[in-house]
Amino acid sequence: MPTLQKYCHPLYFGRRFIEDLSEQVGYAKGLRAKHGVQLVRREDFAQNIHKTAFILGSGASINNLSEGNWAEIRQNFSIGLNFSLLQDFVPNAYSAETPDYPHDPGFEENERALLYQILKLRKDDYKDTYLMIRGTAVPKFFLRNPMAPMLEDRVKMAFSLRFHGDTWETREKYVNNYATVMKLNRKAGWFPFPVAPGLSASILFLTTLCYLVGFKRVVLCGVDLNDPTYFFEVPRQDSRMVQEGWPAPPNPPMVVHPTFNRDRYKARVNVKDHFLMLKKAIFDSEGFELYSGSPTSALLPEIPFYPWAASLDQNVALREKDATA
């Protein structure tokens, strides 16, 4: 097997894929027994796949979206994640994640407590929002700890497996093999559960989930990568977060966003690299369009800027004019 692993032979891929999926099935059974959690199914999104899916990250650039941009998002389908809870906008779906900082348990516990506090604050706002968690690591926490009240009896789990490969070459081969399975998974009516790659990047998981359930276009908003500043660190003064005094998460100082930092990964493949591997292996050939919602994101130019119905530059200029009026 070492030789098969070194060259990421399909037999090695198949073994790892089955092992990882079996582990996820175990998590799903445990969550169903403890919290009544069901699995995410393709049919859950069937009525919306003709729309554009907007994934709402936490980068500072999301503060530059205007009411016109938010109106366009509202007319389509939106998915929030993590601390996008602090945005005024309430998305159609939300992916909750518990912070994972094993090297700093104190920081991890404080951030998790804050997440639960914000979930409680937004409970009424999110009463009609589709709630989910991804299978990579997250269920381990919920198998040992209470579920946040907002998630109890409502949240669903999505299968989410890891990409393997300790070098760029083997990682790319693993991604290519996974892409083949994704094509089959998207079209297999007999298996209604999307099996998305997860890694440590929520945006990668949600983008591939959108592909697997049938969306044809995804726009990544607030996914900056080249700026470690979060929108809640520089909140708009007219936001509910400021007006109602919602708490901001603590964040350790960063020079490079973790998911964009190649030094963080043994294979030196960051989240943008994975997007481009998938774009080459499957997205382009399948007619799946991926855009950045910001013209300054590190995703550009390979992942193009989305042509908003309302000009983003005009929106920013109008907001600045209103602020000085």
N, C-alpha and C positions, 0 to 999 in steps of 0.2 A: 503493500500500500504506500510506502514512502515515495516510490517513483511515481505512482499514480497521483499522489498529492502534489509532488513537485511540479508536474505538468498539468495539473487539474484535469485529469482524464475524466470523461463522463461517468465512469464507474465510481470514481472518488466523489464527484459532485452528487451523484445519485444517493450514495451512502450518507453523506453529510446532510443532504436535503431531507431524507427520510428520518434521520436521527433528530434533526432540529424540529421537524414538523411533529414527530411523536412526542417530543418534550412539550411542545405547545398544546397538543391535545390533552396532555396531562394537566397543564395549567388550566385549560378550559373546563375540564371536569371538576377540578378543585374549586374554581370560582363559581361554577354552577351549583355545586353542593353547598358552599359556604354563603354565597351572596345572591344566588339565583341569576347569575350573569349568563346571558345567551351570546351566541356568536354573531358577528357582523355578516350579513348575507348580501349578495349582489342585488337582490330584489328590493332591499331597503332603499336603494337609490334609483330604482328603475324609472320613476316618474320625473326625474330631473336630469338624466344624462344627456338630454338634448341641449342643455344649457352649458355655459362656461363655468368652470369651477374656480373660484378664487380662494386661495389658501392664505390665511392671515397670520403672518409672523409677528415678531416683536421688535424688528429693527426700527430705528428712529425715522426712516424714510416714510413709514406709514402715516406719520403726522402730516405729510405733505398732500395726502389725498383730500380732495374737496368734497363738498356735498354732492356735486355732480358725479364724481367717481364712486362715492358710496352708494349713490342711487343706482349706478350701473351694476355694482356688486349686488345690491339688494334685488335687482331684477333677475339675477342669475342664481347660482348656488355658492354658498360660502362655507368654509370650514376654518374655525379658529383652533388654536392650540396653545397649551401652556398658559402663560400670563397674558395672552390676548384677551383674557377675561377682564382686564383693566381698560379695554377699549369701550367706548360708548356703544359701538355697533354690536348687535346680537346676531351671531351667525346661524345658519341653518343647522350646522353640525359643529361639534366641539370634541377635540381629542385631549383628554386629561392625562397628565403625566406627573408622577411623583419624582421629585429631584433625587438624583443618584450621585452622591459625592462620598464614596467610601473612605477617601483620604481625609475627610473633614466631617465627621458625624454631627458635630454641633451645628455647623452651617447648614447641613442637609436637613436636620430636624427643624431648625428655625424656618427655612424656606418652605418645607412641607406644611408646617403649621400655618404659615401665611397663605399658602395656596388653599388650604381648607377654609381659612377665614374668608377669603375672597369668594370661594365657591358658595359659601353661606350667604354672603352679601348679594350675590347675583342669582340666587335660587329662583326668585320670582321672574326675573328677566329671562332666564333660560328654561322656563317651564315647558316650552314647546321645541326646544333644541335637541337634536339627535346627539346622544352622548356615547363616546367610545373610548377605549384604552387599547394600546397596541401590545401585542404579546411579548415583545422583546423585553425581558427583565421586569416590566411593570407588574405583571400578575404576582410575582414573588412577594412584593410588598403587601398586596391586598390579601394574599393567602395567610399572612401573619398578623395583619392589622385590621382595624375597623375600616369600613368603607365610608367615605364622606357622605353625609346625608343626601346631598344633591344627586349623588351617583347611585345610591342604593336603589335597587329595583328598576333602574332605568338604563344603566350603562351596559354597553355590549363590548365584547372583546374581538379584536381582529387579529388573525394570525399574522405574525411578523417575524421573519427569519433573518439571520445574519448572512452577509457576504463573507466568504472565507478566502484565504490566499495571502501569504506573507510577503509577496513581492508584487510589484505593479503588474507584471506579466501574468502571474497566476490569478491575481484578483480580477483582471480583465477577462480571463478565460472563464472564471467562475461566474462573473456577471453575464457573459454571453450564454452560458449554460442556463442560468436562471432566467434569462430573457426568453429562451425557448419554452420553458415551463410556464412563464407568464402568458405567452400567447395561448397555450393550451388551457390555462386556468381561466382566461378571459372568455373563452368560447365554450367551455365544458358545461353544458346545461345540467349534467348529472352531479356536478360538484359545485354547489352554490356558494362556497365560502372563498373569498379572495385570500390568497397567500402572498402578502406583500413583503418585499425586503425592508428591513428596519434599520439596522446598524444603530448608530447613536444619534441620527439626525431625523427629527420628526418630520421635516419637510420632505425628505426622501420617501419616508413611509407613506405620507398622505398623498404625494404625487403619484406613486405607483399604485396606491389603493384606488385613486381616481381612474387610472388607466384600467385596472382590473374590473371595476364595476361598470365600465362602459363610457365614461366621459371621453370627449375627444379634444378638449382644450382646457389647459390649466394655466392660471396666472398666479405667480408667487409674489405676494405683497408683503412688504416689510421684511424681505429676505435680502439683507444688505451684504453681509459677510466681510466686506472691506471696512466696516465701521462697527466696532464693538458696542456702540451706544444703543441702549434700548429706548423705545418710545416712552416708557414710563419714567425714565431718568430725565427726560426733557419734555414733560407733558404739556399739551396745549392748555392754556389758561382757562379756556371755555369748556374744558372736558369735565365730565362727571367726576373723574378721579380727583381733580383739583377742587371742584366746587363742593363735593361731598366728603372730601378728606379720605379717600380710599388709600390704604397703605401700599407703599411701593416695595417690591422685593429687594432684599439685600443682594448686591452683586460684587464679587471680587473684581478688582481692577484687571482689565484685559487689554492687551495690545492687539491681539488677533483673535477673532471669534473662534471658539474651540472647534467647530465643525469645518472651519476653513484652514485650520492649522495642520499642515501635513506632518509636522514633527510629532503630533499627537498619535499618529497611527503607524504601526509597524510597516505596513505596505506603502506608506507615504501617499495614500490616496484619500483626498478630502471629499467633501460632499459635492462640490462642483464637478470634480473628476468623475464621480459616480454618475451624476446626471448626464455628463457627456458620453460616458460609456453606454448608458442605457439609450441615449438619443441615437447613437450610432447603431446599436444592436437591435433596437426594436421600435422606438418612438417614431423616427422619421419614416421608416418603411411601412408602419401601420397607420400613418396619417394622424398621429397624436401630437398636438401642438403644445409646446411649453414656452411660456413667456415670463419675463420679469416685469413686475408692476412699477419698478423704479428705474429711471434712466441712469442712475449712478451705482447700481448694484454691481458687485463683482461677478455676477452671473453673465453680464454682457462681455463681449459681443456675441459669444457663441450661443447664448440663450437670449433672444432679441427682446427689446422693449415692447411692451404691449401697446397697441394703438388705441388708447382710451377714446371713448366717444367725445369726451370733453378734454381739452388740452391741459395737461398737468402743469405746464409752465404758466398758462393763463390762470389756473386755479391758485397757484402759489402767489402770483402777483396780486390777484384780487384779495386774497386773505391778508397779505401785507398791507394793502391799501385800506382794508376795513380796520385793521389793528391801529393804524395811525389816524384814522378819521375822528 
